[in-house]
């Protein structure tokens, strides 16, 4: 490995100091470091490159930020298989698995070929408005829909592989990948899915019946959600990127042919991350 790129959340207070350390360690390891203009503005001696050049030439990307920065990086890659090394200078850090204090260790392990590489699945979301052309998006975490300008409930029709399932009177709905199962879906009472499980979670937000529970379905399924009643303007969110949604609009979600690749330190454990981030009782004994 000769060339790496950096994606930096410049709004983080730690961004400048962490980028300085990255520059020093990259030079010590003989790596050519590429940064875009926003990161170069933090350290004026750095020469910026375009985002297109960054993604074209970097053999790996070091992401300095939190999970939101990682989601943005996956989206910007637009299907490229460049692996991502997430260094957590955010709050939770489910996807940014390298603690900030271990940046130098992680970079040395990457150059030495001692890091683990993990592949995560993405979902393809096709948005078909009631009037107008369809749009296609790719998401790592979740598709969520609902909210709006009032507290009135909406009605959503769910189908799997063109077979009607039910209609929910509710506040909204979340469709989450295994990666996204630790996000909004978990807060709404959904289950945790191991990242290598070939499934997605369908989780209803505040359903108007006590019998409604989250469902886990194969990620090969075609999940269709139609807004059949909406007395207000709605939104649907794709990894945090919001779009308007109205009555008669439809979302179709299925497994994407694209993948995201994450780089982890030697000895990385998904369950150790869960114990730490979710503060599971008794985890201090492990």
Buried (B, 14 or more C-beta within 10 A) or exposed (E): BEBBBBBBBBEBEBBBEBBEBBBEBBEEBEBBBBBBEBBBBBEEEBEBBEBEEBBEBBBBBBBBBBBBBBBBBBBEBEEBEBBBBBBBBBEBBBBBBBBBEBBBBBBBBBBEEEBEEBEBBBBBBBBBBEEEEEEEBBBBBBBBBBBBEEEEBBBBBBBBEEEEBEEBBBBBBBBBBBBBBBBBBBEBEBBBBEBEBEBBBBBBBEBEEEEBEBBBBEBEBBBBBBBBBBEBEBBBBBBBEEBEBEBBBBBBBBBBEBEBBBBBBEEBEBEEBBBBEBEEEEEEEE
